[in-house]
């Protein structure tokens, strides 16, 4: 069972909509919290709960999902996301920057809003980024320009990274290598994701669960040239092909996407090691280098040579 969302964050949410009664449970499961968020957003006609300079009208989050789905790579998806949120909300507005091995998202805002407003903005961005790439986005640090909410140690713990207040700017820092992660989701996965949003944004720190994690681990333990076809792979997991396909879909994944993700990771590692495109294509199980070349361009938007020579 996922950890409860603490009572403090429940009260932060309810403060956006006076008149809503707080539950007496001392916290809510993420999906219950997400349903409460959704209900308040519908009543307010604002998916950002009145916390931005302008309302985020119902349906705006879904449109953002469609806008970033074909970005190909996380850096492009993040830039689209930040532009979209700036147009919709006006403020807070984020900018993606890279400084050597670190990437950062810096927020600008003429006002100093409650910490809950910026926490909500970070949740939308990092939760969506984690879903797009099929893995959680590990953070190095998170900074707030304003003071720490009094008596709220939960703000220091939620993001799984050092959190600092009273800093010069609102800033989120992560490993720049993550920017090259491919977007592994498709339209079918987006429909499932939107069906469970915003509760699933709160689970961004949880590693992908269920049969998708088992399938990834099993594929990772074999050379790509030895990967079985889908029917044989399902049999190896003790599942009927239709059952495996359904369970992968429930995890927002597909067999092809898992294989592409693992091939991409190995391809980038071998390129960094200086191996030839022909050798990498053979190692990844492609019948000819041109097939690998086409696949790599689809994953990253660049040819293998351009990727290797890039920053």
C-alpha positions in Angstrom: 0.0 0.0 0.0 1.3 3.5 -0.9 2.1 5.8 2.1 -0.7 8.2 3.1 -0.6 11.8 2.1 -0.2 13.6 5.4 -2.9 15.5 7.1 -1.0 18.8 6.6 -1.1 18.4 2.8 -4.8 17.5 3.0 -5.4 20.7 4.9 -3.4 22.7 2.4 -5.7 21.3 -0.4 -8.8 22.1 1.5 -7.7 25.6 2.2 -8.0 26.2 -1.5 -11.8 25.6 -1.2 -13.3 27.0 2.0 -16.3 25.0 3.2 -14.9 21.6 2.4 -14.7 19.4 5.5 -11.4 17.8 6.4 -11.4 14.0 6.9 -10.6 12.7 10.4 -8.3 9.9 9.2 -5.1 11.8 9.7 -4.2 11.5 6.0 -5.5 10.1 2.7 -4.3 7.4 0.3 -2.9 9.0 -2.9 -5.8 8.1 -5.1 -8.3 9.4 -2.5 -6.3 12.6 -2.3 -6.3 12.8 -6.1 -10.1 12.4 -6.1 -10.5 15.2 -3.6 -8.1 17.4 -5.7 -10.2 16.6 -8.8 -13.5 17.4 -7.1 -12.3 20.7 -5.8 -10.8 21.5 -9.2 -14.1 20.9 -10.8 -16.0 23.0 -8.3 -13.5 25.8 -8.8 -13.2 25.3 -12.5 -9.4 25.5 -12.0 -7.1 22.4 -12.1 -4.4 24.5 -10.3 -6.8 25.1 -7.4 -6.7 28.9 -7.6 -2.9 28.9 -6.9 -1.7 30.5 -10.1 -2.0 33.9 -11.6 -4.8 32.6 -13.9 -7.1 29.6 -13.7 -6.1 26.3 -15.3 -9.5 25.4 -16.8 -10.7 21.8 -16.6 -9.2 19.8 -19.5 -6.0 21.8 -19.6 -3.9 19.1 -18.0 -5.2 16.6 -20.6 -4.3 18.9 -23.4 -0.8 19.2 -21.9 -0.4 15.5 -22.0 -1.3 15.4 -25.7 1.1 18.3 -26.3 4.1 16.5 -24.9 3.4 12.9 -25.9 5.3 13.0 -29.2 8.3 15.0 -27.9 10.5 12.0 -28.3 12.9 12.9 -25.4 12.5 14.3 -21.9 14.3 17.6 -22.6 11.9 18.5 -25.4 8.9 17.3 -23.4 9.9 19.5 -20.4 10.4 22.6 -22.6 6.9 22.1 -24.1 5.4 21.5 -20.7 7.0 24.7 -19.3 5.8 26.8 -22.2 2.3 25.3 -21.9 2.1 26.0 -18.2 3.4 29.5 -18.6 0.7 30.2 -21.3 -2.1 28.7 -19.2 -1.1 30.0 -15.7 1.0 33.0 -16.6 2.7 32.5 -13.2 4.5 30.5 -11.8 6.5 30.1 -15.0 9.5 27.7 -15.4 12.6 27.7 -17.4 14.8 24.6 -18.1 18.6 25.2 -17.9 21.6 23.0 -18.0 24.9 23.6 -16.1 27.4 20.9 -16.8 26.3 17.7 -15.2 23.2 19.3 -13.6 19.9 20.4 -15.1 17.6 22.8 -13.3 14.1 24.2 -13.6 13.9 27.7 -12.3 10.6 29.4 -11.5 9.9 33.1 -11.9 7.0 34.7 -10.2 6.3 38.4 -9.3 4.4 37.2 -6.3 5.4 35.0 -3.4 2.7 32.4 -3.2 2.2 29.8 -0.5 4.6 26.9 -0.6 1.7 24.6 -1.5 1.4 26.4 -4.8 4.9 25.6 -5.8 4.7 22.1 -4.4 1.7 21.5 -6.6 3.5 23.0 -9.7 6.5 20.7 -9.0 4.2 17.7 -8.6 2.6 18.3 -12.0 5.9 18.7 -13.8 7.9 15.9 -12.1 4.9 13.5 -12.0 4.3 14.0 -15.7 8.0 13.7 -16.6 8.3 10.5 -14.6 5.3 9.0 -16.3 6.5 10.0 -19.8 9.8 8.2 -19.3 8.5 5.2 -17.4 10.7 5.8 -14.4 10.9 8.2 -11.5 12.9 11.4 -12.0 15.5 11.4 -9.1 16.1 14.9 -7.8 19.3 16.4 -6.4 17.7 19.3 -4.5 14.6 21.5 -4.4 14.6 25.2 -3.3 11.8 27.5 -2.3 12.2 31.3 -2.4 9.9 31.8 0.5 10.0 30.7 4.2 9.3 27.2 5.4 5.7 26.7 6.4 5.7 26.8 10.2 5.5 23.3 11.9 5.5 21.5 8.6 8.4 19.0 8.4 6.5 17.1 5.8 7.7 19.7 3.2 11.3 18.5 3.9 10.5 14.9 3.3 8.0 14.6 0.4 10.3 14.9 -2.6 13.0 12.5 -1.5 15.8 15.1 -1.9 17.2 18.0 0.2 14.6 20.8 0.4 15.8 24.3 1.3 13.7 27.4 2.0 14.6 31.2 1.9 16.7 30.7 -1.2 17.2 33.3 -4.0 14.8 31.4 -6.4 12.5 28.5 -6.7 14.7 25.8 -8.2 14.6 22.1 -8.8 17.9 20.4 -9.7 18.4 16.9 -11.2 21.0 15.0 -13.2 21.4 16.4 -16.7 21.8 12.9 -18.1 18.0 12.4 -17.5 17.3 14.9 -20.2 18.1 12.3 -22.8 15.6 9.8 -21.6 13.2 8.8 -24.3 9.4 9.3 -24.0 8.1 5.8 -23.9 4.4 6.4 -23.7 1.8 6.3 -26.4 -1.8 7.5 -26.9 -3.3 4.4 -25.2 -1.1 4.8 -22.2 -2.1 8.5 -22.0 -5.7 7.6 -21.8 -5.0 5.4 -18.8 -2.8 8.0 -17.2 -5.5 10.7 -17.5 -8.1 8.4 -16.1 -6.2 8.1 -12.9 -4.8 11.7 -12.7 -4.1 13.6 -10.5 -3.8 10.9 -7.9 -1.1 9.1 -9.9 1.1 12.3 -9.9 1.6 11.7 -6.2 3.1 8.3 -6.8 6.1 9.6 -8.8 8.6 8.3 -6.3 7.4 4.7 -6.6 9.2 2.5 -9.0 7.1 1.1 -11.7 5.2 -1.8 -10.2 3.4 -5.0 -11.3 4.2 -7.1 -14.3 5.9 -4.2 -16.1 8.7 -4.3 -13.6 9.0 -8.1 -13.8 9.1 -7.9 -17.6 11.8 -5.2 -17.6 14.0 -7.1 -15.2 13.7 -10.3 -17.2 14.5 -8.6 -20.5 17.4 -6.8 -18.9 18.9 -10.1 -17.9 19.2 -11.3 -21.5 21.2 -10.0 -24.5 18.8 -8.3 -26.9 19.6 -10.7 -29.6 18.2 -13.5 -27.4 14.9 -11.8 -26.5 12.0 -14.2 -27.1 8.9 -13.2 -29.1 5.9 -12.0 -27.2 4.1 -15.3 -26.9 7.3 -17.1 -25.6 8.0 -14.3 -23.2 4.4 -14.5 -21.8 4.8 -18.2 -21.4 8.1 -17.6 -19.5 6.2 -15.4 -17.0 3.4 -18.1 -16.7 0.8 -15.9 -18.4 -1.4 -16.1 -21.4 -0.4 -13.5 -24.1 -3.7 -11.6 -23.7 -3.2 -11.5 -19.9 0.3 -10.1 -20.2 -0.8 -7.5 -22.8 -3.7 -6.4 -20.5 -1.4 -6.2 -17.4 1.3 -4.2 -19.2 -1.4 -1.8 -20.5 -2.6 -1.4 -16.9 0.9 -0.4 -15.9 0.9 2.1 -18.8 3.4 0.0 -20.8 3.8 -2.3 -23.8 6.2 -5.0 -24.7 7.6 -3.0 -27.6 8.1 0.1 -25.4 10.0 -1.9 -22.8 12.3 -3.4 -25.4 12.9 0.0 -27.0 13.7 1.6 -23.6 16.3 -1.1 -22.8 17.8 -1.0 -26.3 18.1 2.8 -26.1 19.9 2.6 -22.7 22.4 0.0 -24.0 22.9 1.9 -27.3 23.8 5.1 -25.5 26.2 3.2 -23.2 27.9 1.6 -26.2 28.1 4.8 -28.1 29.8 6.5 -25.1 32.3 3.6 -25.1 33.2 4.4 -28.7 31.8 1.2 -30.3 30.8 1.3 -34.0 27.3 1.7 -35.2 27.5 -1.7 -36.9 28.7 -3.4 -33.8 26.0 -1.8 -31.7 23.3 -2.8 -34.2 24.5 -6.4 -34.0 24.7 -6.4 -30.2 21.1 -5.1 -30.0 19.8 -7.7 -32.3 19.2 -5.6 -35.4 19.6 -7.4 -38.8 21.4 -4.4 -40.3 22.9 -1.1 -39.1 20.3 1.0 -41.0 17.4 -0.5 -38.9 19.3 0.5 -35.7 19.9 4.0 -37.2 16.2 4.5 -37.8 15.3 3.2 -34.4 17.8 5.5 -32.7 16.6 8.6 -34.5 13.0 7.7 -33.4 14.1 7.4 -29.8 16.2 10.5 -29.5 15.6 12.7 -32.5 19.3 12.4 -33.5 21.4 10.0 -35.5 23.8 7.9 -33.4 26.8 9.9 -34.6 25.2 13.3 -33.8 24.2 12.0 -30.4 27.8 10.8 -29.7 29.2 14.1 -30.8 26.7 16.3 -29.0 27.1 18.0 -25.6 
